[in-house]
Amino acid sequence: MVQRVARAMKAALGASGVCVLDASGPGSGQSVAHLHFHVVPHWEDDEYFAWPEPSGRQLEGDLARALRDAVDGRTSCSS
C-alpha cells in the first residue's frame, strides 16, 4: 500500500519523489500505537525536510480525490 500511495503522489501531485517515514515504539516519538507510515511528497526544488517538516508547496484542487483516483489507477499528473 505504501508503494501504491507513493506512486499515486507522483502521478496525481507531480511529486518527483516521496519520503516514507515510520516511527515504531514510544522511544521513537510514535504517537499512534499501531503500524503506520507517513508518505510525504517532495519535488526536486524542495529543500530536504526530515520529519515532521512538510514541503512548503501549496497545492490546489481536490487532493483527496486526486490521490484516491491515482491509488485506483484512474489518473495521472498533467504537469
GIZIDA-V342845 format. One record per residue. N is the residue number from 1. SS is DSSP state (~ for helix, > for strand, _ for the rest). OMEGA is omega in whole degrees, 0 to 359 (none if undefined). Layout:
n & ss & omega
N & SS & OMEGA
N & SS & OMEGA
This chain:
n & ss & omega
1 & _ & 179
2 & ~ & 179
3 & ~ & 179
4 & ~ & 179
5 & ~ & 178
6 & ~ & 177
7 & ~ & 179
8 & ~ & 179
9 & ~ & 177
10 & ~ & 183
11 & ~ & 188
12 & ~ & 186
13 & ~ & 183
14 & _ & 178
15 & _ & 178
16 & _ & 177
17 & > & 178
18 & > & 169
19 & > & 177
20 & > & 185
21 & > & 178
22 & _ & 174
23 & _ & 184
24 & _ & 177
25 & _ & 184
26 & ~ & 179
27 & ~ & 181
28 & ~ & 184
29 & _ & 179
30 & _ & 180
31 & _ & 178
32 & _ & 189
33 & _ & 171
34 & _ & 179
35 & _ & 176
36 & _ & 180
37 & _ & 172
38 & > & 178
39 & > & 189
40 & > & 181
41 & > & 176
42 & > & 179
43 & _ & 185
44 & _ & 182
45 & _ & 174
46 & _ & 164
47 & _ & 179
48 & _ & 177
49 & _ & 173
50 & _ & 180
51 & _ & 5
52 & _ & 183
53 & _ & 177
54 & _ & 172
55 & _ & 176
56 & _ & 183
57 & _ & 176
58 & _ & 180
59 & _ & 181
60 & _ & 176
61 & _ & 181
62 & _ & 186
63 & ~ & 179
64 & ~ & 179
65 & ~ & 180
66 & ~ & 179
67 & ~ & 179
68 & ~ & 179
69 & ~ & 181
70 & ~ & 176
71 & ~ & 179
72 & _ & 178
73 & _ & 185
74 & _ & 183
75 & _ & 172
76 & _ & 182
77 & _ & 179
78 & _ & 181
79 & _ & none
